[in-house]
Amino acid sequence: MAVAFPAMRGGRRTRYQNGWALLFLAPWLIGFLAFTAGPMLMSLYLAFTKYDLLTAPKWIGWGNFGRMFGDDPLFLQSLKVTAIYVVVGTPLSLAFALAVAVVLNRGLRGLDFYRSAIYLPSLFGGSVAIAVLWRKVFNGDGLVNQILALVGITGPSWISEPHTALGTLIALEVWQFGAPMVIFLAGLRQIPREFYEAAQVDGASRYRQFWSITMPLLSPIVFFNLTLQLIRSFQAFAPAFIISDGSGGPADSTLFYSLYLYQEGFVNFDMGYAAAMAWMLVLLAGAVVAVNFLFGRYWVHYGD
């Protein structure tokens, strides 16, 4: 129901309306300042201090940032692990999502059921329960090795070997392709069938149709999913924490950036260094997304 404002002059009426607007916005503004902007500014200050949660912060300037790249090999290791996870896991997840979306777009019976079933892992994939289940599946006597034993293959303890532990986390990331798949499917269903019919008349193969029609028209959706998946991959924490018991092992092979940040802040109580790492993560993720936007102009095709 519309709010009836009393008759008044223009300037006074505008101030009156602005007052009502601020009143309705006040709960959100208070929450934003108290729980988002305030903590962000505080963490920015702590990033330039030495702070252990027990004593007052001590200003050290750029010391925390200098420590990252000069005196902390674990920081560089966490960057390396996270980079591998992002570079390998993100494209694989999107590729699986697009492939399944293309198959489902062909008009299978029970489409709603398949779409819901495939989307479920995305709902639970980041949970502690799924991480525990994943650990059991890839353990030395887990389901994967039991299946391999049926064909005479003795599998390793996947989560205990440095050269395979990260691969199990990447597999978990790929398994959660349901969310981008639903978005891809929605985009595919918006492509007019007339384009494909005209291409068939011209003798274009399915391969040619996919790369000349589907991908150009779907490129904004690919760009959207890629941006979301990149940000999500940089924030990965729970699977590595559960599978490695919070240590990032074996041999720091699953020491994700966010996991190392947690260790520094809540295990070593070096909150100043953890705050600096958090802001460095913001800068790194922002730089990657910015590069994605920069190169997007060369391969993303919009209606105009």
C-alpha positions in Angstrom: 0.0 0.0 0.0 1.4 3.4 -1.0 2.4 5.8 1.8 0.3 9.0 1.7 2.4 12.1 2.3 0.8 15.3 3.6 0.7 18.4 1.3 3.8 20.5 1.5 6.3 22.5 -0.6 8.7 20.7 -2.9 11.9 21.1 -0.8 10.2 20.2 2.4 8.4 17.2 0.8 11.8 15.9 -0.5 13.3 16.1 2.9 10.3 14.4 4.4 10.5 11.5 1.9 14.3 11.2 2.4 13.7 10.9 6.1 11.3 8.0 5.6 13.8 6.4 3.2 16.5 6.6 5.8 14.2 5.2 8.4 13.5 2.1 6.3 17.1 1.7 5.4 18.4 2.1 8.9 18.3 -1.6 9.9 20.4 -2.5 6.9 22.7 0.4 7.3 23.3 -0.4 11.0 23.9 -4.1 10.1 26.3 -3.1 7.3 28.3 -0.7 9.4 28.4 -3.0 12.5 29.0 -6.4 10.8 30.7 -5.6 7.4 32.3 -2.2 7.0 33.4 -1.9 10.7 35.2 -5.3 10.8 36.7 -4.7 7.4 38.2 -1.4 8.5 39.4 -2.9 11.8 41.1 -5.8 9.9 42.8 -3.3 7.6 44.2 -1.6 10.7 45.3 -4.9 12.3 47.1 -5.8 9.0 49.7 -3.2 9.9 50.1 -4.3 13.5 51.4 -7.2 15.6 48.4 -8.5 17.5 47.9 -11.7 19.4 44.3 -11.2 20.7 45.6 -10.9 24.3 47.7 -7.7 24.2 47.1 -4.3 22.5 48.0 -4.1 18.8 51.5 -2.8 18.1 52.0 -0.8 14.9 54.7 -2.4 12.7 53.9 -0.8 9.3 54.5 -3.0 6.3 56.2 -5.7 8.4 53.5 -8.4 7.9 53.5 -7.9 4.2 57.3 -8.1 4.0 57.2 -11.3 6.0 54.8 -12.9 3.5 57.2 -12.8 0.6 60.5 -12.7 2.4 60.5 -14.9 5.6 57.5 -17.2 5.2 57.9 -20.3 2.9 54.6 -21.6 4.1 52.9 -18.5 2.7 54.4 -19.2 -0.8 53.4 -22.9 -0.5 49.8 -21.9 0.3 49.8 -19.7 -2.8 51.1 -22.5 -4.9 48.6 -25.0 -3.6 45.7 -22.6 -4.1 46.9 -21.6 -7.6 46.9 -25.3 -8.6 43.5 -25.8 -7.2 42.1 -22.7 -9.0 43.8 -23.3 -12.3 42.9 -27.0 -12.5 39.7 -27.3 -10.6 37.8 -24.3 -12.0 38.1 -25.3 -15.8 37.4 -29.0 -15.1 34.3 -28.1 -13.0 33.0 -25.7 -15.7 33.7 -28.2 -18.5 31.8 -31.0 -16.7 28.9 -28.6 -16.0 28.7 -27.5 -19.6 28.9 -31.1 -21.0 26.1 -32.2 -18.7 24.0 -29.2 -19.5 24.4 -29.8 -23.2 23.2 -33.5 -22.7 20.2 -32.4 -20.6 19.3 -29.7 -23.1 18.5 -32.4 -25.7 15.1 -33.0 -24.1 15.5 -36.0 -21.9 12.5 -37.5 -20.1 12.5 -36.6 -16.4 14.6 -33.5 -17.0 13.5 -31.9 -13.7 14.6 -35.0 -11.7 18.1 -35.1 -13.4 18.6 -31.4 -12.9 17.7 -31.6 -9.2 19.8 -34.7 -8.6 22.9 -33.2 -10.3 22.4 -29.9 -8.4 22.3 -31.6 -5.0 26.2 -32.0 -4.6 26.5 -28.2 -5.0 24.2 -27.8 -2.0 26.2 -30.1 0.3 29.6 -30.1 -1.3 31.1 -27.5 1.0 29.7 -29.0 4.2 31.7 -30.7 6.8 29.6 -33.9 6.4 30.5 -34.2 2.7 34.2 -33.6 3.5 34.2 -36.4 6.1 32.5 -38.7 3.6 35.1 -37.7 0.9 37.8 -38.6 3.4 36.3 -42.0 4.0 35.9 -42.7 0.2 39.6 -41.9 -0.6 41.1 -43.4 2.6 43.4 -46.4 2.3 40.6 -48.9 2.8 37.9 -46.6 1.3 35.5 -47.1 -1.5 37.8 -46.1 -4.3 40.5 -48.7 -3.3 37.8 -51.3 -2.8 36.6 -50.9 -6.4 40.2 -51.0 -7.6 40.8 -54.2 -5.7 38.0 -55.9 -7.7 40.2 -55.6 -10.8 43.5 -56.5 -9.0 44.8 -53.0 -8.4 46.2 -51.9 -5.0 45.4 -48.2 -4.6 47.3 -45.9 -2.4 45.9 -44.0 0.6 44.9 -41.1 -1.6 44.6 -38.5 1.2 47.9 -39.5 2.8 50.1 -39.2 -0.2 51.5 -35.7 -1.0 51.2 -36.3 -4.8 47.5 -37.4 -4.7 46.0 -35.5 -1.7 45.4 -32.3 -3.6 43.9 -34.3 -6.4 41.1 -35.6 -4.1 40.2 -32.1 -3.2 40.1 -31.1 -6.9 37.9 -34.1 -7.6 35.5 -32.8 -4.8 35.5 -29.4 -6.5 34.6 -30.9 -9.9 31.9 -33.1 -8.3 30.1 -29.9 -7.2 29.4 -28.8 -10.8 25.6 -28.7 -10.2 25.2 -24.9 -9.7 27.0 -23.8 -12.9 25.3 -26.6 -14.8 21.8 -25.2 -13.9 22.9 -21.8 -15.1 24.4 -23.2 -18.3 21.2 -25.2 -18.9 19.1 -22.0 -18.5 21.4 -20.2 -21.0 21.2 -23.1 -23.6 17.4 -23.1 -23.5 17.4 -19.4 -24.5 19.3 -20.0 -27.7 16.8 -20.0 -30.6 16.5 -23.3 -32.4 16.3 -21.5 -35.7 20.1 -21.0 -35.6 20.8 -24.7 -35.4 18.2 -25.5 -38.1 19.8 -22.9 -40.5 23.2 -24.4 -39.7 22.0 -27.9 -40.5 20.6 -26.7 -43.8 24.1 -25.3 -44.6 25.6 -28.7 -43.7 27.3 -27.7 -40.5 28.3 -30.6 -38.2 27.4 -30.8 -34.5 31.0 -29.9 -33.7 30.8 -26.8 -35.9 27.4 -25.8 -34.5 28.7 -26.0 -31.0 31.7 -23.8 -31.6 30.1 -21.4 -34.0 26.6 -21.0 -32.4 26.5 -22.4 -28.9 29.7 -21.1 -27.5 29.5 -17.5 -28.8 25.9 -17.1 -27.7 26.6 -18.8 -24.3 29.8 -16.8 -23.7 28.2 -14.3 -21.3 27.0 -17.3 -19.2 30.5 -18.9 -19.3 32.0 -15.6 -18.2 29.5 -15.3 -15.3 30.1 -18.9 -14.1 33.9 -18.5 -14.5 33.9 -15.4 -12.4 31.9 -17.0 -9.6 33.9 -20.2 -9.6 37.2 -18.3 -9.4 36.1 -16.4 -6.4 34.7 -19.5 -4.8 37.9 -21.5 -5.4 40.0 -18.8 -3.7 37.9 -19.2 -0.6 38.0 -23.0 -0.4 38.6 -24.0 3.2 36.3 -26.7 4.8 37.4 -29.7 2.6 41.1 -29.1 3.2 40.6 -28.5 6.9 38.6 -31.8 7.4 40.7 -34.0 5.1 44.0 -32.9 6.6 42.8 -32.5 10.2 43.5 -28.8 9.9 47.2 -29.3 9.2 47.3 -28.8 5.5 49.2 -32.1 5.1 50.6 -34.4 4.1 53.8 -32.4 3.5 51.7 -29.2 3.2 50.2 -30.5 -0.1 46.7 -29.3 0.9 47.7 -26.1 2.7 45.2 -23.8 1.0 45.6 -20.1 1.5 42.4 -19.8 3.6 43.6 -22.8 5.8 47.0 -21.2 6.4 45.2 -17.9 7.2 43.1 -19.8 9.8 46.2 -21.4 11.3 48.0 -18.1 11.7 45.0 -16.3 13.2 43.3 -18.9 15.4 46.1 -21.5 16.1 49.2 -19.3 16.3 47.1 -16.3 17.5 49.0 -14.0 15.1 45.9 -12.0 14.2 47.8 -9.1 12.7 49.5 -11.4 10.2 46.2 -13.2 9.5 44.6 -9.9 8.8 47.3 -8.9 6.3 46.9 -12.3 4.6 43.2 -11.7 4.3 43.7 -8.4 2.6 46.3 -9.9 0.3 43.7 -12.6 -0.6 41.3 -9.8 -1.5 43.9 -8.2 -3.7 44.9 -11.5 -5.4 41.3 -12.6 -6.1 40.4 -9.1 -7.3 43.4 -9.0 -9.6 42.5 -12.4 -11.1 38.9 -11.3 -11.6 40.0 -8.0 -13.1 42.2 -9.9 -15.6 39.2 -12.1 -16.4 37.1 -8.9 -17.1 40.0 -7.4 -19.2 40.3 -10.4 -21.5 36.6 -11.0 -21.5 36.1 -8.3 -24.1 37.9 -10.5 -26.6 35.8 -13.6 -26.2 32.5 -12.7 -24.6 29.8 -11.8 -27.2 26.8 -9.9 -26.2 23.6 -9.1 -28.2 25.0 -5.9 -29.6 
